[in-house]
Structures are given as structure tokens and as C-alpha cells.
């Protein structure tokens, strides 16, 4: 099948050009860790069998997949941060006051 050949080409390009893609991606994202995570997920996405057309620039195609993966990861992190903020804001006021009193008592007890 033609699409099997294209996916195989993309996987081969991924391995051959891995270091260059990783460096470029880390520079683009400003994070080596995020680049590594995105490349891991990209590798998993390259093991597909669905139909795919002709890819003129396999390295660019792989890079674009990795950028999209990283964007999705950043959105997920922001969403999680927003959920944490919401949970913190609905904390009962008594609990917040107790924490405030505890911190005040600790600072007063220090010499």
C-alpha cells in the first residue's frame, strides 16, 4: 500500500534526522524537555496505517507534527493550572483564615 510506504519513509526520516529535528524543536519551543516529550509523542503518531498523501518534505512534516503536539501539551498544562486556580478559589474561607492565623502564629513564635 502507498500509505504504508509513506509512513515508513516518515519513520525512517524521523530516525535519520532526529538530532537535527530535536535541536530545531527545542530552539523553537524554548525547552529541551518539551521538545523531547513532543518527539516521543510524534514517534508514536508515525506508527499509523491510515491513508496519507504524498509528503514533499518529510522532515518539515515531522517537525510540524511535533510542534502541534507541543502546542497541545502546553494547552493542557494551562487548562490544568486554571483548574487548580478554580479549586483554590473555592476553598472555604475558614480554611484560608486558619492558614493565615497559623502562618502569623509561626512568625510570632520565632525569636
C-alpha positions as CSV (number, residue, x, y, z in Angstrom):
1,X,0.0,0.0,0.0
2,X,1.2,3.5,-0.8
3,X,0.3,5.0,2.6
4,X,2.4,2.2,4.3
5,X,5.4,3.3,2.3
6,X,4.8,7.0,3.2
7,X,4.6,6.2,6.9
8,X,7.7,4.0,6.7
9,X,9.5,6.9,5.0
10,X,8.4,9.3,7.7
11,X,9.6,6.9,10.4
12,X,13.0,6.4,8.7
13,X,13.3,10.2,8.3
14,X,12.5,10.6,12.0
15,X,15.4,8.3,13.0
16,X,17.9,9.7,10.5
17,X,17.2,13.4,11.2
18,X,16.3,13.0,14.9
19,X,19.1,15.1,16.3
20,X,18.5,18.0,13.9
21,X,14.8,17.9,14.4
22,X,15.3,17.8,18.2
23,X,17.7,20.8,18.2
24,X,15.4,22.9,16.0
25,X,12.4,22.0,18.0
26,X,14.0,22.8,21.4
27,X,15.1,26.1,20.0
28,X,11.6,26.8,18.7
29,X,9.9,25.8,21.9
30,X,12.5,27.2,24.3
31,X,12.5,23.9,26.2
32,X,14.5,20.7,25.6
33,X,12.2,18.8,27.9
34,X,9.1,19.8,26.0
35,X,10.9,19.0,22.7
36,X,11.7,15.5,24.0
37,X,8.2,14.9,25.1
38,X,6.8,16.2,21.8
39,X,9.2,14.0,19.8
40,X,8.2,10.9,21.8
41,X,4.5,11.5,21.0
42,X,5.4,12.3,17.4
43,X,7.2,9.0,17.1
44,X,4.0,7.2,18.4
45,X,1.9,9.1,15.8
46,X,4.1,8.0,13.0
47,X,3.1,4.4,13.6
48,X,-0.2,4.7,11.9
49,X,-1.7,2.9,8.9
50,X,-4.4,5.3,7.7
51,X,-4.3,6.8,4.3
52,X,-1.8,9.6,3.8
53,X,-0.9,11.5,0.6
54,X,2.5,12.3,-0.8
55,X,4.8,14.1,1.5
56,X,7.2,16.5,-0.3
57,X,9.3,17.4,2.8
58,X,9.2,14.6,5.3
59,X,11.4,16.4,7.9
60,X,9.2,19.5,7.8
61,X,6.1,17.3,8.1
62,X,7.6,15.6,11.2
63,X,8.6,19.0,12.7
64,X,5.1,20.3,12.2
65,X,3.6,17.3,13.9
66,X,6.0,17.8,16.9
67,X,5.1,21.5,17.1
68,X,1.4,20.6,17.1
69,X,2.0,18.0,19.9
70,X,3.9,20.6,21.9
71,X,1.1,23.2,21.5
72,X,-1.4,20.6,22.7
73,X,0.7,19.8,25.7
74,X,1.0,23.5,26.6
75,X,-2.7,24.0,26.3
76,X,-3.3,21.0,28.6
77,X,-0.9,22.4,31.2
78,X,-2.7,25.8,31.1
79,X,-6.0,24.1,31.5
80,X,-4.7,22.1,34.5
81,X,-3.3,25.3,36.0
82,X,-6.7,27.0,35.5
83,X,-8.5,24.1,37.3
84,X,-6.1,24.4,40.2
85,X,-6.8,28.1,40.5
86,X,-10.5,27.4,40.5
87,X,-10.2,24.8,43.2
88,X,-8.0,27.1,45.3
89,X,-10.6,29.9,44.9
90,X,-13.4,27.8,46.1
91,X,-11.5,26.7,49.3
92,X,-13.7,27.5,52.3
93,X,-12.9,30.9,53.8
94,X,-12.5,29.4,57.2
95,X,-9.7,27.2,55.9
96,X,-8.0,30.2,54.4
97,X,-8.3,32.2,57.7
98,X,-6.9,29.2,59.7
99,X,-3.9,29.1,57.4
100,X,-3.4,32.8,57.8
101,X,-3.6,32.5,61.6
102,X,-1.2,29.6,61.6
103,X,1.4,31.5,59.5
104,X,1.0,34.5,61.8
105,X,1.5,32.4,64.9
106,X,4.6,30.8,63.4
107,X,6.2,34.1,62.6
108,X,5.4,35.4,66.1
109,X,7.0,32.4,67.8
110,X,10.3,32.9,66.0
111,X,12.9,34.8,68.0
